[in-house]
Amino acid sequence: MTSGLPVSRHDMVPSEESTTAWALAAGGGDPEAFEHLVRALHRDVVRYVAHLSADPQAADDLAQETFLRALGSLHRFEGRSSARTWLLSIARRAVIDSFRHAAARPRFGDTMDWQVAIELAQPRNTPGFDDGIALLDLLETLPDDRREAFVHTQMLGLSYAEAAEISGCPIGTIRSRVARARTTLLGLLSEAELPAA
């Protein structure tokens, strides 16, 4: 049933049209189309929720929750936005709900120094790990709205229109937030490169 659906030719990366067509077909009851949709967008969703939640260990669970919510909402998807934008909006709500849920329940630890335990549990000496930590540290200095706009457009490759739709604000606001985020990050990088006096 999905054999006639479009796929881009660039390294077999599905186009926005393909993923949207799969979402529409899945909403019409085609399970194979939903499988294509999940395969095409799984990596983007995992990266997005890992960034928003700041918890790479929870990313798979949050991605699964996103796709479960999407599966339950497919019948309402009309293709007014791309499937990717629609899915990342669902992912954003899943992360927000996970924060609310975590804030509502008490946490107990079996170690006195939980910060040291967390640091020791982090992976080390993997390619790009230190650069990734440095980038996360720099991004953490940005206000939430600027960080979100920067991640959407510069790291996930969303258009300004898609980022605006996900964030629920005008495109001009997204452009402004990204520009301010870039200025701040460039300033921080310049400071970091200055020799110690």
PAGUKOL-989542 format. One record per residue (C-alpha): residue in one letter; x, y, z. Coordinates in steps of 0.001 Angstrom, whole numbers, plus 524288, in hexadecimal, padded with zeros to 5 digits. Layout:
<vexmis>
aXYZ...
</vexmis>
This chain:
<vexmis>
m800008000080000t80B6B8093F802A4s8134C805D87F687g80E46811EA7EF55l8124581B547FA2Ep81D58824DB7F6D8v82B45823657FBE1s8364882CF67F93Cr84269828137F24Bh84C5882ECB7FB19d852E5823748022Fm8457981D668038Fv841EE8277380DE4p8332F828E380D35s82E588363680945e824A883E5581101e81A9183A89806C2s81D7A82C0F808E5t81C3982C9F81797t80FC483498816A2a80A2082B1780CAEw80D8181FB7815ADa806E78267682129l7FAA3828BF81916a7FAA881AB181448a7FCD0815A78221Fg7F16E81E04826A6g7E9678170181C62g7ECE2809E882265d7F97B805E581B69p802897FFCA825C0e80DE57FEE981C27a80D3880D9481A08f80E3380FE4828B0e81A168070482911h8207680F3781E4Bl81D1C81B98825C5v823538168883249r82FB18123182B48a830E881F2082420l82F148280582FE2h833A181FD883B74r841588259583BC2d83C588339A83B36v832A8831158461Ev83CE282A8A84ED1r8468F835BD84CCDy83C0B83FCF84F5Cv836E2839C585BF4a844BF83715860C2h847D98456C85F39l83B3984A7F86520s83B88841418709Ea84A4C8427D872A1d849D4833F7875D8p84F5282B1D86B20q84B6781F17872F8a83D198232C87261a83D5B82662863DEd8391B818E585F2Ad82DBF81877868B0l8297282628864E3a82A9E822E285674q82258816C485885e8184881EE985FCDt8185B8289785476f8159A81E0984A69l80B07817F2852EDr804568252185404a805DF8272E84563l7FFE9819E78429Eg7F42081D9F84AB8s7F2DD82AA5843A5l7F56D826878359Fh7E702826A28324Fr7E707835508351Ef7F3548387382D3Ae7EF1E83FD282102g7FC5B8435B81B47r7FB248520981D98s809268519E8227Fs813AA847A781F7Ca8135683AEB826FEr8209483E7582CB8t81B8E84B4583249w80F62844888376Cl81775839BE83DD1l821188432C84413s8159984AC7849BBi810DA83E2A84FDFa81EAC83B5E854C0r81F66848C585B0Ar812BF8464386265a8179D838C78668Bv823E883EE286C6Fi81C188497287355d812EB83F23878DFs81E8F8371387D84f823E784303884B0r816B98454A88B10h815BC8371388EF7a82393836E989484a821338437389C1Ca8150483DCF8A248r81B89831E78A82Ap826038316F8B2A4r8336782C0A8AF62f83B9B8237A8B808g849EE820368B65Cd8520E815658BC36t85E9081D588BBFCm8623F8293B8C3B9d8693B82FFF8B87Aw8600182E1E8AD00q86729838198A47Cv873BD8302B8A4EAa86C08823BF8A202i865FD82A11895FAe8731182F308912Al87946821BF892A5a86E3581B8A88AE6q870688244787F05p8777881E858731Dr885688231B8710Cn88F80822A986634t885B4820F985B40p887CF8288484E90g881F38360F84F8Bf87DBA8343085DA3d8857383FC086300d881018488E857D4g872F98447C85A5Ci8744C847C5868C9a87A67854EB8656Fl86F3C857EB85C17l86513854098663Ad86BDD85CA78703Fl86B9386836866DDl85D5C865C18635Be859B286548871BEt85E078737587319l8536F877C386994p845B887B3886E1Ad83C3E86FF486BA3d83518876608604Dr841B1879C48590Cr8478286C5485B88e83B48865B18565Aa83B0786E2184A07f8498D86BBC847A5v8486C85D0084965h83C8585C288408Bt84283863C48354Fq85131861BB8367Bm8524E8540A83C0El845FC84D338377Fg8456E8546A82A90l8375E858EB82BB1s83307864A3823E3y82FBA8710982B2Ca8216486EAC82807e821DA860EA82DB2a828DE8659C839E3a81EDB8707983B7De813B2866C883A5Ei819BA85DA38446Es81C9B868CD84DD7g80F9886F7C84BA1c8152E87CD384818p8170C8854183BD8i822088826783232g8280D88FB3834F3t8294B88C1D8433Ei8308387F9D83FA1r839B588737836A1s83C89890E18417Dr83ED58863484B93v8482387EDC8428Ba84FB488B4A83F5Br8511788EA484DBBa8550C880B2850FEr85F968810484667t864D188E0184B69t86571888DD85957l86BDF87C0585559l875F7882D784CB8g8793C88BFB857EDl87B038808E86137l8839F8796585773s88BF88858B8557Ae88DA6886E086431a8916C8788D8656Be89BF987A0485AF3l8A286885B186187p8AF54882188684Ca8AEE98826187719a8B4DD88EDB87C7C
</vexmis>
